[in-house]
Amino acid sequence: MISTDFVKEMRKALLTQQEHDDPASRASPNVKVLPRAHKDWDALVTWVEGNVAEINNGLPEPLLLYSKPREGEFEIANEAANMSVTVKREPNGNVVYSGTTASGMFRAQPTGDKLSYSWERTMSTPSMRFAFGSVGVNVTLNEIGELIIRSVVTP
């Protein structure tokens, strides 16, 4: 027989997850967010491109491959460790990444005339999946770029 405490604990956890990851709020664009989100995305792409190039410049041969298969998306592949990450911009400004060893989201929130981002990360292994990260703690665009590159180099 299942304990009622267990049931309550699972319900509470599910409601908390739903609150932090409501697909409806992620999918619907926020009019306030859109103009700033495009500027932030462009700044993030420029930062990542520049840092991938700088990292590769110090190596005997390029080991990080950067590509931009379509608008609002880029990929980084680590040739040395056979890992990769795909990063996409959602219509509401969230930045979502999905990689070989880790996935997550940087949730965009309007803060005055700017956006702030909080990090939510998930990690998978063959036997389990768990979430961690600095949920609710704001990260800068440069920190977002660093976390994305680290996810494909040092998972």
Salt bridges, closest charged atoms under 4 A:
ASP21 OD1 - ARG26 NH1 3.10
ASP21 OD1 - ARG107 NH2 3.89
ASP40 OD1 - ARG36 NH2 2.84
GLU73 OE1 - ARG70 NE 3.12
GLU90 OE2 - ARG26 NH2 3.08
GLU120 OE2 - ARG107 NE 2.93
